[in-house]
């Protein structure tokens, strides 16, 4: 049965009595029951975050919110078939089900409006199926007395045209990234949503504060102790350091810009290079824990979840981070971001220096866990959420 026919059948079944609907589409009510609706513990303030859960951050922010007195939280996501990362979530449904089941969409809409006092919409995505405008779903919640905010992760709001004009290594220059036009369209559409809705806005990484004036920084959250415990030995103890790069999106991370450099250094015996793809989230601590040096990204000038995880593991993290981001972190936290700066065309010099000056870079790596604990263990995220929720730490 084609997806179009299934969607039509679900919607048609939703308009007729249950016994008849179940004969037309066997298992319909069972599927809705299995999908469930998002639930939350009893509390004065109840926060819903969804529907993206990028890098497991929706789940992590929900736990951060629960640090606040009188707050309960839950995250929701729709999960694509073959999701190899398998980030934890409080409530997840398959993407085809999210799109096709009109009865579930109505049930979820009612449940969120009834059970939650606050909602954070990730990436300008629909919360209750993909029909209609996101703004219409937002307005439904507001009419129900729910306070709503918007949250952006990166490519959902970063304008490629603006980035290309500000960074010579931008992936959006010279037709390097094939989805540039699509990302430009998405970012423009989401900027219109911000303007039209007038909602409070969060961004997950400090670089986005330059792209979304007036936004609040909601720091990403990582399990500092879990990543620190994964480290099997201090960084740079091996004669031939292990260098790891995990290009979750190689085109945006600038993986092509560094490929020749790392292969040449490996051929010379300077480093052992490991490129990691398609590894489940639960296995990544072991990957970073056995590395000496982690290469994050060399195109966007940002740092995010992956860099924080490697820092928490006490690795030497090498990446290009724009000065705006470094200065923002410095101003907001009074801490230096302990990521070794390197653009792609200077990576060879930096890696040779790391290998030659091990004591100096071991000292840099040793500051990583403390930085992540101070900025990305959930406490600052709870403070940022508290302002929206009307709750103080």
Secondary structure, DSSP 8 states (H G I E B T S, - for coil): --HHHHHHHHHHHTTS-HHHHHHHSTTHHHHHHHH--------SEEEEEEE--GGGHHHHHHHHHTTSTTEEEEEEEEE-TT-SS----SEEEEHHHHHH-HHHHHHHHHHHHHH-SEEEEETT--SS-SSS-HHHHHHHHHHTT-EEEEEE-STTT--HHHHHHH-TT-TTSTT-STTHHHHHHHHHHHHHHHHHH--EEEESSGGGGGTSTT-EE------HHHHHHH--S-TT-SSSEEEEE--TTHHHHTHHHHHHHHHHHHHTTSEEEEE--S--HHHHHHHHHT-SEEE--SSS----HHHHHHHHTT-EEEE---HHHHHHHHHHHS-----EE--GGGHHHHHHHHHH-HHHHHHHHHTHHHHHHHHHSSHHHHHHHHHHHT---
